[in-house]
Amino acid sequence: MRSRSKLLLLIVLLCTLFWLFSGGSDGDADSTESTTRVAPPSKNAAVGGKKDSQPLPVIVPTAKDDVPKATETVAAAVTTAPKKTKNGKGAKKGDGGKMSSRVRPGAEGSDPNIPYGYAVDDKGKIVPTATLPFFGPVPTALSAEARDRALQMGNAALRAEAEAKEAVAQAAAAKAMVWISAETSLKSVLKRYWKAAKMQYNASVQLAAADRIRDFVMPTKPPAKTPLCIVAFHQGNGDAFPKHAATFLDSVAQNNPYANVHLFVHNVAAETFPSYPNSENVRVLDLEMIDPSYRYRGFAGFVTDGLCSAFGKGKPRDMALGWAGQDAECALLEERLAAFEGKGGHFMEQLRGHYPNIFSAWINPNMCDSWAWTSPDTVIANASRWLDSHAVRDADIVTTIDGDAWRTYLRNAFTIHNWKRNPELIAGLWKRCESFSSLTNTLKTFERAGDWLSLTEGCYSYGALTAPGTKSLLVPWQLPKWRNPTLALLYKGHLTYCTGEKNAEVCRKWVKGVVRERQAKEANEEAAWARAVAAGQVDPSDTLGRSIASTFSRPAGRVIPMSIRTDVHCSHWLPKEQQICVGDSSSDLPKMDWQNKAYIQKVTTSADGTVVVQLEEFELPDDFVATGIERGVAEVLVVPSFLEWAAVRKSDKEPPKQPKVEKTWWYDPNKGSIQITPGKILFHTLDDVMAQPLTETLAPV
């Protein structure tokens, strides 16, 4: 009996040991599911007061449909607790590191005492089995919904980190390509390439190096020059980029590739800069982009650096310090320019004659056939249509005027300097203005901050027009503000305006009628021209009709001499010795037939300094709407200072209210139109309107 009892006891003990070593079938059956659905308690927390030194597996969802695209990364990061031996020590080599059967993760609802993300080890202790990326053990108090959200965020974090690493690698490659592309010797290119390749191989870097090496071994053509490079500036007050300047930039954008523009700005919120991704000819440059020191030195520092370089002072050794401690005169010039109050115009407007020195990197003769100054409140029509003529190309200087031809000076609104005929002459015109011909004179000119100055239209203008060997044109292609225009419209390169009628709606009908009439005429002429070419009746290389360019490429039909008068003071804001007058008012000008003829004024200075002024008369071009009219519709090249005439002034005591800028959602710079009326600047399209039949009566002329 006793032996039988011992046998039974031995059998019970063996069964118990067998069950313990097997780990229990019920716990093993649910281990996978429970591990994939639970979360650890807290970041790097220990269970039972002891810190777990082993890596924790990353939690992944139970259902496959819940797994995001990047879950492969998360699943691959899952780690398991090392297998335990009987004595509790680490598993032997070759056991695969599989989870011990003694660690039984709890299943949801199976045992409320075992939280999700945890299991019971062979000693009966609860240990964590999973962790979230960048967090650690999942808190025990998280609900199922919270665990799912945490998992999604973990996947997103892993994905974002991988993308960030890729972006860093791309940035490193891009930086290497910048250096490679800018190296000036073949040896430096190869050295830079191998240095970059050693750090990280990148096919883009290899291609950049190959392109640069090709530059050294194969001759390349010089880049094509831009026919017209335009420069303008805007001084901000820490505010947003002016909305009205989009009128100016959009008008130039339509002139690609004939003209480009660089608008230099300072103290303007960078996030408000306009973007012209499809317009290679439009650039808005913050001075800070040129050099970080200009952020606080401003235009005063930028201009001083350009002028002192022209005066033989070189460049500042330390841009951050400027000229302080290096050159007292240049340091003083920067101080005086910064303190200048701008009566008569900002110092940037006063020093326009020095633009070839100040903006030499953007308007030099190696890059441009000609350059022009203007302001960001200017609208420019199709420039090539007006300027691509023999008369313009043969002139050293071209300035637009608004009808006051008895005053002979260069306008601030829009003036062009031609590099092609005599670049040395153009580059040295600033020396003929005594006010800024030397550093000493420039310091004296800006000695008193409150002085009223007009150096561009006075000192520089007179010196440039009277320079021996110069040919200059004054063209009446500028909106005459003194006629109080009611509306201006830029559409498909044509800049049309209405004058002599105060009702804006009536003017709008007049202008639209002219635009539709012009479109129909151009379509008929093009069709007739195509038929004539096909029939062999005309030479295909001839110009269609009598365009502006072809008109001013022919000899003038009549030349009217204009005598220079010294007994009048035609420009009252300028010193008398800086004026060239051919009269005192419009009554002193020859009678002009604006309805049927076109006119330009030519100023020629001989080698001995003799100045000759004459008025040249041409036939009115076929595509040219008459200028100089008193009532009706006319066409111009530029509308300058549109903020001035478009501003609304209720009384002399109140400051003028700037026009409101509106832009319709379908507006496009290349297809849309810009309409300016007192109080409003509207960016929109006229395609639908222009498709309507012509019903309005055109303005009387």
C-alpha positions as CSV (number, residue, x, y, z in Angstrom):
1,M,0.0,0.0,0.0
2,R,2.8,2.4,0.9
3,S,4.7,1.5,-2.3
4,R,1.5,2.2,-4.3
5,S,1.1,5.6,-2.7
6,K,4.7,6.5,-3.4
7,L,4.2,5.5,-7.0
8,L,1.2,7.7,-7.4
9,L,3.0,10.6,-5.8
10,L,5.9,10.1,-8.2
11,I,3.5,10.1,-11.1
12,V,1.9,13.3,-9.9
13,L,5.3,15.0,-9.5
14,L,6.4,13.9,-13.0
15,C,3.2,15.3,-14.5
16,T,3.6,18.5,-12.7
17,L,7.2,18.9,-13.8
18,F,6.2,18.1,-17.4
19,W,3.4,20.7,-17.3
20,L,5.8,23.3,-15.9
21,F,8.5,22.7,-18.5
22,S,5.9,22.8,-21.3
23,G,4.7,26.3,-20.2
24,G,1.0,25.5,-20.3
25,S,-0.9,25.0,-23.5
26,D,-3.5,27.7,-22.8
27,G,-1.0,30.5,-22.4
28,D,1.0,29.6,-25.5
29,A,-2.0,29.4,-27.7
30,D,-2.8,33.1,-27.2
31,S,0.8,34.5,-26.9
32,T,1.1,35.8,-30.4
33,E,-2.2,37.6,-30.5
34,S,-1.8,39.2,-27.1
35,T,1.7,40.4,-27.9
36,T,0.5,42.2,-31.1
37,R,-2.2,44.1,-29.3
38,V,-0.8,45.5,-26.1
39,A,1.3,48.4,-25.0
40,P,3.9,48.9,-22.2
41,P,3.2,51.0,-19.1
42,S,5.6,54.0,-19.1
43,K,8.8,55.1,-20.7
44,N,11.6,52.8,-19.6
45,A,9.5,51.8,-16.6
46,A,10.4,48.7,-14.6
47,V,7.9,46.2,-13.3
48,G,8.1,45.2,-9.7
49,G,10.6,47.9,-9.0
50,K,13.4,46.4,-11.1
51,K,14.7,47.9,-14.3
52,D,14.5,45.6,-17.4
53,S,17.9,45.8,-19.1
54,Q,16.7,43.9,-22.2
55,P,15.4,45.6,-25.4
56,L,11.6,45.6,-25.7
57,P,9.7,44.6,-28.9
58,V,7.9,47.3,-30.8
59,I,4.1,47.0,-30.7
60,V,2.3,46.2,-34.0
61,P,-1.4,46.0,-34.6
62,T,-3.4,42.7,-34.4
63,A,-5.3,43.1,-37.7
64,K,-3.3,43.2,-40.9
65,D,-5.6,45.9,-42.4
66,D,-4.5,48.3,-39.6
67,V,-0.9,48.2,-40.6
68,P,0.2,51.4,-42.4
69,K,2.6,51.3,-45.4
70,A,5.6,51.9,-43.3
71,T,4.7,49.1,-40.8
72,E,7.4,46.9,-42.3
73,T,9.9,49.2,-40.7
74,V,8.1,48.9,-37.4
75,A,7.7,45.2,-37.6
76,A,11.3,44.7,-38.6
77,A,12.3,46.6,-35.4
78,V,10.4,44.1,-33.1
79,T,12.7,42.5,-30.6
80,T,11.9,39.6,-28.3
81,A,13.0,38.8,-24.8
82,P,15.9,36.3,-24.7
83,K,15.1,32.7,-23.8
84,K,15.6,31.7,-20.2
85,T,17.2,28.5,-19.1
86,K,16.3,26.6,-16.1
87,N,18.6,28.5,-13.9
88,G,17.2,31.8,-15.2
89,K,20.4,32.8,-17.1
90,G,20.5,33.8,-20.8
91,A,19.8,31.4,-23.5
92,K,22.7,29.4,-25.0
93,K,24.2,30.3,-28.4
94,G,22.1,28.9,-31.2
95,D,18.7,29.0,-29.5
96,G,17.6,31.8,-31.9
97,G,16.8,34.2,-29.1
98,K,13.1,33.1,-29.2
99,M,10.8,34.1,-26.4
100,S,10.8,31.6,-23.6
101,S,7.7,29.5,-23.2
102,R,7.8,30.6,-19.5
103,V,6.9,34.2,-20.7
104,R,3.1,34.2,-21.3
105,P,1.7,37.5,-22.7
106,G,-1.8,38.1,-21.5
107,A,-4.6,38.1,-24.0
108,E,-7.3,40.8,-24.0
109,G,-10.0,39.7,-21.7
110,S,-8.3,36.5,-20.7
111,D,-6.7,37.7,-17.5
112,P,-7.5,41.2,-16.1
113,N,-4.4,40.9,-13.8
114,I,-2.1,40.8,-16.8
115,P,-2.1,44.2,-18.7
116,Y,-1.7,44.4,-22.4
117,G,2.0,44.4,-23.5
118,Y,3.1,42.3,-20.6
119,A,3.6,38.6,-19.8
120,V,4.3,36.3,-16.9
121,D,7.9,34.9,-16.8
122,D,8.9,31.5,-15.4
123,K,9.2,33.0,-12.0
124,G,5.6,34.3,-12.1
125,K,6.6,37.9,-12.5
126,I,4.9,40.3,-15.0
127,V,7.5,41.7,-17.5
128,P,7.0,44.0,-20.5
129,T,7.1,42.5,-24.0
130,A,6.6,45.4,-26.3
131,T,7.5,49.1,-26.7
132,L,6.5,52.1,-29.0
133,P,9.1,53.7,-31.2
134,F,10.7,56.8,-29.6
135,F,8.7,56.2,-26.5
136,G,9.3,53.0,-24.6
137,P,6.9,50.7,-22.8
138,V,3.3,51.5,-23.4
139,P,1.4,52.9,-20.3
140,T,-0.9,50.3,-18.8
141,A,-3.8,52.7,-18.6
142,L,-4.1,53.1,-22.4
143,S,-7.3,52.0,-24.0
144,A,-7.4,50.1,-27.2
145,E,-8.2,53.2,-29.2
146,A,-5.3,55.1,-27.6
147,R,-3.0,52.2,-28.4
148,D,-4.0,52.3,-32.0
149,R,-3.4,56.0,-32.3
150,A,0.0,55.6,-30.5
151,L,1.0,52.9,-33.0
152,Q,0.0,55.1,-35.9
153,M,2.0,58.0,-34.5
154,G,5.0,55.7,-34.0
155,N,4.8,54.5,-37.6
156,A,4.6,58.1,-38.8
157,A,7.6,59.1,-36.6
158,L,9.7,56.3,-38.1
159,R,8.7,57.2,-41.6
160,A,9.4,60.9,-41.0
161,E,12.8,60.1,-39.5
162,A,13.7,58.0,-42.5
163,E,12.6,60.8,-44.8
164,A,14.6,63.4,-42.8
165,K,17.7,61.2,-43.1
166,E,17.2,61.0,-46.8
167,A,16.7,64.8,-47.0
168,V,19.9,65.3,-45.1
169,A,21.8,63.1,-47.6
170,Q,20.3,64.9,-50.5
171,A,21.3,68.3,-49.0
172,A,24.8,67.0,-48.5
173,A,24.9,66.0,-52.2
174,A,23.5,69.3,-53.3
175,K,26.1,71.2,-51.3
176,A,28.8,69.2,-52.9
177,M,27.3,69.9,-56.3
178,V,27.4,73.6,-55.6
179,W,31.1,73.5,-54.8
180,I,31.8,71.3,-57.8
181,S,29.9,73.5,-60.2
182,A,31.6,76.7,-58.9
183,E,35.2,75.4,-58.9
184,T,37.3,77.3,-61.4
185,S,40.1,74.7,-62.1
186,L,39.9,71.1,-63.3
187,K,42.2,70.1,-60.4
188,S,39.9,71.6,-57.8
189,V,36.8,69.9,-59.4
190,L,38.4,66.5,-59.3
191,K,39.6,67.1,-55.7
192,R,36.1,68.2,-54.6
193,Y,34.5,65.3,-56.4
194,W,36.7,62.6,-54.7
195,K,36.1,64.2,-51.4
196,A,32.4,64.1,-51.8
197,A,32.4,60.5,-53.2
198,K,34.5,59.4,-50.2
199,M,31.8,60.6,-47.8
200,Q,28.9,59.3,-49.8
201,Y,28.5,58.1,-53.3
202,N,25.8,59.9,-55.2
203,A,25.0,59.7,-58.9
204,S,23.9,63.4,-59.0
205,V,27.3,64.5,-57.7
206,Q,29.0,62.4,-60.3
207,L,26.9,63.9,-63.1
208,A,27.6,67.4,-61.8
209,A,31.4,66.7,-61.8
210,A,31.1,65.3,-65.3
211,D,29.3,68.5,-66.6
212,R,31.9,70.7,-65.0
213,I,34.8,68.7,-66.4
214,R,33.2,69.0,-69.8
215,D,33.3,72.7,-69.4
216,F,37.1,72.6,-69.2
217,V,37.7,70.1,-72.1
218,M,35.0,71.4,-74.5
219,P,34.6,75.0,-75.6
220,T,31.2,76.6,-74.6
221,K,29.3,79.4,-76.2
222,P,29.0,82.6,-74.1
223,P,25.5,83.0,-72.6
224,A,23.2,85.2,-74.7
225,K,22.9,88.7,-73.6
226,T,19.6,90.1,-72.5
227,P,18.5,93.0,-74.7
228,L,17.2,95.1,-71.8
229,C,18.1,94.7,-68.1
230,I,15.8,96.7,-65.7
231,V,16.7,97.7,-62.2
232,A,14.4,99.0,-59.5
233,F,14.5,99.2,-55.7
234,H,12.1,99.2,-52.7
235,Q,12.8,100.3,-49.2
236,G,10.5,98.7,-46.7
237,N,9.6,99.4,-43.1
238,G,9.5,95.9,-41.8
239,D,6.2,95.5,-43.6
240,A,4.9,93.2,-46.3
241,F,6.0,93.3,-49.9
242,P,3.9,96.0,-51.6
243,K,1.0,94.4,-53.5
244,H,1.1,97.1,-56.2
245,A,4.6,96.0,-57.2
246,A,3.1,92.9,-58.7
247,T,1.8,95.2,-61.4
248,F,5.3,96.1,-62.3
249,L,6.7,92.6,-62.0
250,D,3.9,91.0,-64.0
251,S,4.3,93.5,-66.8
252,V,8.0,92.7,-67.1
253,A,7.3,89.0,-66.8
254,Q,5.4,89.3,-70.1
255,N,8.6,90.7,-71.8
256,N,10.6,87.4,-71.5
257,P,13.2,87.0,-73.0
258,Y,13.6,90.5,-74.4
259,A,13.8,92.1,-70.9
260,N,14.5,91.1,-67.3
261,V,14.2,92.9,-64.0
262,H,16.0,92.8,-60.7
263,L,14.0,94.4,-57.9
264,F,16.2,95.0,-54.9
265,V,14.4,95.3,-51.5
266,H,15.4,95.8,-47.9
267,N,13.5,95.5,-44.6
268,V,10.6,93.6,-46.2
269,A,9.0,90.5,-44.7
270,A,10.6,87.7,-46.7
271,E,7.6,85.4,-46.4
272,T,5.6,88.0,-48.4
273,F,7.9,88.0,-51.4
274,P,6.0,87.2,-54.7
275,S,7.0,84.0,-56.5
276,Y,7.6,83.9,-60.2
277,P,8.4,80.2,-60.8
278,N,7.7,80.3,-64.5
279,S,9.3,83.7,-65.2
280,E,13.0,83.4,-65.5
281,N,13.2,87.2,-66.2
282,V,11.8,88.3,-62.8
283,R,14.0,88.4,-59.7
284,V,13.2,89.9,-56.3
285,L,16.5,90.2,-54.3
286,D,16.6,91.0,-50.6
287,L,19.9,92.7,-49.8
288,E,20.4,90.2,-47.1
289,M,20.7,87.5,-49.8
290,I,23.6,89.4,-51.3
291,D,25.4,89.6,-48.0
292,P,24.1,89.1,-44.4
293,S,25.6,92.4,-43.3
294,Y,23.2,94.3,-45.5
295,R,20.4,93.2,-43.2
296,Y,21.4,96.0,-40.8
297,R,23.6,98.1,-43.1
298,G,20.8,98.4,-45.6
299,F,21.0,100.2,-48.9
300,A,23.4,102.7,-47.3
301,G,26.0,100.0,-46.8
302,F,25.2,98.3,-50.2
303,V,25.6,101.6,-52.1
304,T,28.7,102.7,-50.1
305,D,30.4,99.4,-51.0
306,G,29.7,99.9,-54.7
307,L,30.8,103.6,-54.8
308,C,33.9,103.0,-52.7
309,S,34.9,100.2,-55.0
310,A,34.4,102.6,-58.0
311,F,36.5,105.2,-56.2
312,G,39.4,102.8,-55.8
313,K,38.9,101.8,-52.2
314,G,38.3,98.2,-52.8
315,K,35.9,96.2,-50.6
316,P,35.5,96.0,-46.8
317,R,37.8,93.5,-45.2
318,D,35.0,92.5,-42.8
319,M,31.5,92.9,-44.3
320,A,30.0,92.7,-40.8
321,L,31.9,95.7,-39.6
322,G,31.7,97.6,-42.9
323,W,34.2,100.4,-43.3
324,A,34.7,101.1,-39.6
325,G,38.4,101.0,-38.8
326,Q,39.4,100.5,-42.4
327,D,38.5,103.7,-44.3
328,A,37.2,106.8,-42.5
329,E,35.7,108.4,-45.7
330,C,33.8,105.4,-46.7
331,A,32.5,104.9,-43.2
332,L,31.4,108.5,-43.2
333,L,29.6,108.1,-46.5
334,E,27.6,105.2,-45.2
335,E,26.6,107.2,-42.2
336,R,25.5,110.2,-44.3
337,L,23.5,108.1,-46.7
338,A,21.8,106.3,-43.9
339,A,20.9,109.7,-42.3
340,F,19.7,111.3,-45.6
341,E,16.1,112.4,-45.3
342,G,15.3,112.0,-49.0
343,K,13.9,115.4,-49.8
344,G,13.6,115.3,-53.5
345,G,14.0,111.6,-53.6
346,H,15.7,108.7,-51.8
347,F,19.5,108.5,-52.2
348,M,19.0,105.5,-54.4
349,E,17.1,107.8,-56.8
350,Q,19.7,110.5,-56.5
351,L,22.5,108.1,-57.4
352,R,21.0,106.4,-60.5
353,G,23.9,107.6,-62.6
354,H,26.1,105.3,-60.5
355,Y,23.9,102.2,-61.1
356,P,26.6,100.6,-63.3
357,N,28.9,100.7,-60.3
358,I,26.3,99.8,-57.7
359,F,24.6,97.0,-59.7
360,S,27.6,96.0,-61.8
361,A,26.9,92.3,-61.2
362,W,23.5,92.5,-62.7
363,I,23.6,95.1,-65.5
364,N,27.1,94.9,-66.9
365,P,27.8,94.9,-70.7
366,N,28.7,91.2,-70.6
367,M,25.2,90.3,-69.5
368,C,23.0,93.0,-71.1
369,D,22.8,95.0,-74.4
370,S,21.3,97.8,-72.4
371,W,20.1,98.7,-68.9
372,A,17.3,100.9,-67.6
373,W,16.3,102.4,-64.3
374,T,12.7,102.6,-63.2
375,S,10.5,102.3,-60.1
376,P,8.2,99.4,-58.8
377,D,5.1,101.6,-59.4
378,T,5.6,101.4,-63.2
379,V,3.8,99.3,-65.8
380,I,5.7,98.4,-69.0
381,A,4.2,97.3,-72.3
382,N,5.7,95.0,-74.9
383,A,9.2,96.5,-74.8
384,S,10.6,94.8,-78.0
385,R,7.6,96.2,-80.0
386,W,8.6,99.8,-79.0
387,L,12.4,99.6,-78.7
388,D,13.6,97.1,-81.3
389,S,14.2,99.8,-84.0
390,H,17.2,101.4,-85.7
391,A,16.6,104.8,-84.0
392,V,16.6,103.3,-80.5
393,R,19.5,100.9,-81.1
394,D,21.6,103.7,-82.5
395,A,21.1,105.9,-79.4
396,D,23.3,105.9,-76.3
397,I,20.4,107.0,-74.0
398,V,16.6,106.8,-74.4
399,T,14.3,108.4,-71.9
400,T,10.5,108.4,-72.0
401,I,8.6,111.8,-71.7
402,D,5.0,112.6,-71.2
403,G,4.6,115.6,-73.6
404,D,6.8,118.2,-72.0
405,A,9.3,118.2,-74.9
406,W,10.4,121.8,-74.2
407,R,12.4,120.4,-71.2
408,T,15.4,118.3,-72.3
409,Y,16.5,116.0,-69.4
410,L,16.6,112.3,-68.4
411,R,13.4,111.3,-66.6
412,N,13.4,109.3,-63.3
413,A,10.4,107.3,-64.6
414,F,12.2,105.2,-67.3
415,T,15.6,105.8,-68.9
416,I,17.6,103.3,-70.9
417,H,21.4,103.3,-71.4
418,N,22.8,101.3,-74.4
419,W,26.0,99.3,-73.9
420,K,26.4,98.2,-77.5
421,R,27.4,101.5,-79.3
422,N,30.0,102.8,-76.9
423,P,30.3,100.9,-73.6
424,E,33.2,103.0,-72.3
425,L,31.2,106.2,-72.7
426,I,28.2,104.8,-70.9
427,A,30.3,103.4,-68.1
428,G,31.9,106.7,-67.4
429,L,29.0,109.1,-67.6
430,W,28.8,109.4,-63.8
431,K,32.1,111.2,-63.8
432,R,30.5,114.2,-65.6
433,C,28.3,114.9,-62.6
434,E,30.4,116.9,-60.2
435,S,28.1,116.2,-57.3
436,F,29.2,112.5,-57.2
437,S,32.2,112.4,-59.5
438,S,34.5,111.7,-56.5
439,L,34.3,110.4,-53.0
440,T,35.1,113.9,-51.6
441,N,32.3,115.5,-53.7
442,T,29.8,112.8,-52.8
443,L,30.5,113.3,-49.1
444,K,30.0,117.0,-49.5
445,T,26.7,116.5,-51.5
446,F,25.2,114.4,-48.7
447,E,26.7,116.5,-45.9
448,R,23.4,118.0,-44.8
449,A,20.7,115.3,-44.3
450,G,17.9,117.7,-44.9
451,D,19.0,119.1,-48.3
452,W,16.6,118.9,-51.2
453,L,18.3,117.2,-54.1
454,S,17.5,116.1,-57.7
455,L,20.8,114.8,-58.9
456,T,19.5,112.4,-61.5
457,E,17.3,114.8,-63.5
458,G,19.7,117.7,-62.9
459,C,23.4,117.1,-62.5
460,Y,23.7,113.6,-64.1
461,S,21.2,114.3,-66.8
462,Y,23.0,117.5,-68.0
463,G,26.4,115.8,-67.8
464,A,25.2,112.7,-69.8
465,L,23.3,114.6,-72.5
466,T,26.2,117.0,-73.1
467,A,28.9,114.3,-73.1
468,P,30.9,114.6,-76.4
469,G,29.9,111.9,-78.8
470,T,26.5,111.0,-77.2
471,K,23.3,110.4,-79.1
472,S,20.1,110.6,-77.0
473,L,16.4,110.2,-77.7
474,L,13.4,111.7,-75.8
475,V,10.4,109.6,-76.8
476,P,6.8,110.6,-75.9
477,W,5.9,107.1,-75.0
478,Q,4.9,107.7,-71.3
479,L,1.5,108.2,-69.8
480,P,0.8,112.0,-69.5
481,K,-0.4,112.3,-65.9
482,W,-1.1,115.9,-66.4
483,R,-4.0,114.9,-68.6
484,N,-5.6,113.2,-65.7
485,P,-6.2,109.7,-67.3
486,T,-9.2,107.8,-66.1
487,L,-8.1,104.2,-66.9
488,A,-5.0,102.3,-68.1
489,L,-5.2,98.7,-69.4
490,L,-2.3,96.3,-70.1
491,Y,-3.5,93.5,-72.3
492,K,-1.5,91.2,-74.5
493,G,1.5,93.6,-74.5
494,H,-0.6,96.7,-75.4
495,L,-0.7,99.4,-72.7
496,T,-3.7,101.5,-73.6
497,Y,-5.2,104.5,-71.6
498,C,-8.2,106.7,-71.7
499,T,-8.2,110.4,-71.1
500,G,-10.5,113.4,-71.4
501,E,-13.5,111.5,-69.8
502,K,-14.1,111.3,-66.1
503,N,-16.6,108.4,-66.2
504,A,-14.6,105.3,-65.7
505,E,-17.3,103.0,-67.2
506,V,-17.4,105.1,-70.4
507,C,-13.6,104.9,-70.6
508,R,-13.7,101.2,-70.0
509,K,-16.0,100.7,-73.0
510,W,-13.8,102.9,-75.2
511,V,-10.6,101.0,-74.3
512,K,-12.3,97.6,-74.7
513,G,-13.6,98.7,-78.1
514,V,-10.2,99.7,-79.2
515,V,-8.7,96.4,-78.0
516,R,-11.3,94.3,-79.9
517,E,-10.9,96.4,-83.0
518,R,-7.1,96.0,-82.8
519,Q,-7.4,92.2,-82.4
520,A,-9.7,91.9,-85.4
521,K,-7.4,94.1,-87.5
522,E,-4.3,92.1,-86.6
523,A,-6.1,88.8,-87.4
524,N,-7.1,90.1,-90.8
525,E,-3.7,91.5,-91.6
526,E,-2.0,88.3,-90.6
527,A,-4.3,86.2,-92.7
528,A,-3.8,88.6,-95.7
529,W,0.0,88.5,-95.2
530,A,0.0,84.7,-95.1
531,R,-1.9,84.6,-98.4
532,A,0.4,87.1,-100.0
533,V,3.5,85.1,-98.9
534,A,2.0,81.9,-100.2
535,A,1.3,83.5,-103.5
536,G,4.8,84.9,-103.8
537,Q,3.7,88.5,-103.8
538,V,5.9,89.6,-100.9
539,D,9.2,88.6,-99.3
540,P,8.5,86.6,-96.1
541,S,11.4,88.3,-94.4
542,D,9.7,91.7,-94.8
543,T,7.9,93.3,-91.8
544,L,4.2,92.8,-91.6
545,G,2.6,96.2,-92.1
546,R,4.1,99.4,-90.7
547,S,5.0,98.5,-87.1
548,I,6.5,100.7,-84.5
549,A,9.9,99.0,-85.0
550,S,9.9,99.4,-88.8
551,T,8.6,102.9,-88.7
552,F,11.4,104.2,-86.5
553,S,13.9,102.2,-88.5
554,R,13.3,104.4,-91.6
555,P,14.6,107.9,-92.1
556,A,12.4,110.6,-90.6
557,G,9.9,112.2,-93.0
558,R,10.6,115.6,-91.6
559,V,13.3,117.1,-89.3
560,I,12.4,120.2,-87.3
561,P,15.4,122.0,-85.7
562,M,14.8,123.2,-82.1
563,S,16.9,126.0,-80.7
564,I,18.4,125.8,-77.2
565,R,17.3,128.8,-75.2
566,T,19.3,130.2,-72.2
567,D,16.8,133.0,-71.4
568,V,14.3,130.7,-69.8
569,H,14.1,128.5,-66.7
570,C,12.1,125.6,-68.0
571,S,12.7,123.1,-65.1
572,H,12.0,125.2,-62.0
573,W,13.2,122.5,-59.6
574,L,16.6,122.3,-61.1
575,P,19.5,124.7,-61.1
576,K,19.5,126.8,-64.3
577,E,23.0,125.8,-65.2
578,Q,21.9,122.1,-65.3
579,Q,19.1,122.6,-67.8
580,I,18.7,122.3,-71.6
581,C,15.6,124.2,-72.6
582,V,14.0,124.6,-76.1
583,G,11.2,126.6,-74.7
584,D,9.3,127.7,-71.6
585,S,6.0,125.9,-72.3
586,S,4.1,123.7,-74.8
587,S,3.3,126.9,-76.8
588,D,7.0,127.1,-77.8
589,L,7.0,123.7,-79.4
590,P,6.4,123.1,-83.2
591,K,2.8,122.2,-84.0
592,M,2.4,118.4,-84.1
593,D,-0.2,116.3,-85.9
594,W,-0.8,113.6,-83.2
595,Q,-3.6,111.9,-85.2
596,N,-1.5,111.0,-88.2
597,K,2.1,111.3,-87.3
598,A,4.6,110.1,-84.7
599,Y,7.4,112.1,-83.1
600,I,10.7,111.6,-81.3
601,Q,13.2,114.2,-80.0
602,K,16.9,113.7,-80.7
603,V,19.8,115.3,-78.8
604,T,23.2,115.0,-80.4
605,T,26.5,116.2,-78.9
606,S,29.5,116.5,-81.2
607,A,33.1,115.8,-80.3
608,D,33.6,119.4,-79.5
609,G,30.7,119.6,-77.1
610,T,28.1,121.3,-79.4
611,V,24.6,120.2,-78.5
612,V,21.9,119.9,-81.2
613,V,18.3,119.3,-80.5
614,Q,15.8,118.4,-83.3
615,L,12.3,117.0,-83.6
616,E,11.8,114.1,-86.1
617,E,8.5,113.3,-87.6
618,F,7.4,109.8,-88.9
619,E,4.3,108.3,-90.4
620,L,1.9,106.9,-87.8
621,P,2.5,103.1,-87.4
622,D,-0.3,100.8,-88.4
623,D,-0.3,99.1,-84.9
624,F,0.1,102.4,-83.1
625,V,-2.7,104.2,-81.3
626,A,-2.0,107.9,-81.4
627,T,-0.2,109.5,-78.5
628,G,-0.6,113.1,-77.3
629,I,-4.4,113.3,-77.8
630,E,-6.6,115.3,-75.4
631,R,-9.7,113.1,-75.4
632,G,-10.0,109.4,-76.3
633,V,-7.8,106.4,-76.3
634,A,-4.0,106.3,-76.7
635,E,-1.2,103.8,-76.3
636,V,2.2,104.1,-74.5
637,L,5.3,102.1,-73.6
638,V,5.2,102.9,-69.8
639,V,2.8,104.1,-67.2
640,P,5.1,105.5,-64.4
641,S,4.1,106.4,-60.9
642,F,0.6,104.9,-61.2
643,L,0.2,105.1,-57.5
644,E,0.3,108.8,-57.7
645,W,-2.5,109.3,-60.3
646,A,-4.5,106.2,-59.1
647,A,-4.6,107.4,-55.5
648,V,-7.9,108.9,-54.3
649,R,-7.7,112.3,-52.6
650,K,-10.9,113.5,-51.0
651,S,-9.5,116.8,-49.9
652,D,-6.2,118.7,-49.7
653,K,-6.1,118.3,-46.0
654,E,-6.2,114.5,-46.1
655,P,-3.5,112.2,-47.3
656,P,-4.3,110.4,-50.6
657,K,-5.7,106.9,-50.2
658,Q,-3.7,104.3,-52.1
659,P,-5.6,102.2,-54.7
660,K,-6.9,98.8,-53.6
661,V,-5.3,95.8,-55.3
662,E,-7.6,93.0,-56.4
663,K,-6.7,89.8,-58.2
664,T,-9.3,87.3,-59.6
665,W,-8.6,83.7,-59.1
666,W,-8.4,83.0,-62.8
667,Y,-5.8,85.7,-63.5
668,D,-2.6,84.7,-65.1
669,P,0.4,87.0,-65.9
670,N,0.8,85.6,-69.4
671,K,-2.9,85.6,-70.3
672,G,-4.5,88.1,-68.0
673,S,-4.9,91.9,-68.0
674,I,-4.0,94.6,-65.5
675,Q,-6.5,97.5,-65.2
676,I,-5.7,100.6,-63.3
677,T,-8.3,103.2,-62.3
678,P,-8.4,105.8,-59.5
679,G,-8.8,103.8,-56.3
680,K,-8.3,100.3,-57.8
681,I,-5.8,98.0,-59.5
682,L,-7.5,94.9,-60.9
683,F,-5.7,91.8,-62.2
684,H,-8.1,89.8,-64.3
685,T,-8.7,88.3,-67.7
686,L,-10.5,89.8,-70.7
687,D,-10.7,86.8,-72.9
688,D,-14.4,86.3,-72.4
689,V,-15.1,90.0,-72.7
690,M,-13.0,90.4,-75.8
691,A,-14.8,87.5,-77.5
692,Q,-18.0,89.6,-77.5
693,P,-19.0,91.4,-80.6
694,L,-18.1,95.1,-80.9
695,T,-21.1,97.1,-79.9
696,E,-19.8,100.1,-78.1
697,T,-19.1,103.4,-79.9
698,L,-15.4,104.3,-79.8
699,A,-14.3,107.5,-78.2
700,P,-14.2,110.6,-80.3
701,V,-10.7,111.7,-81.2
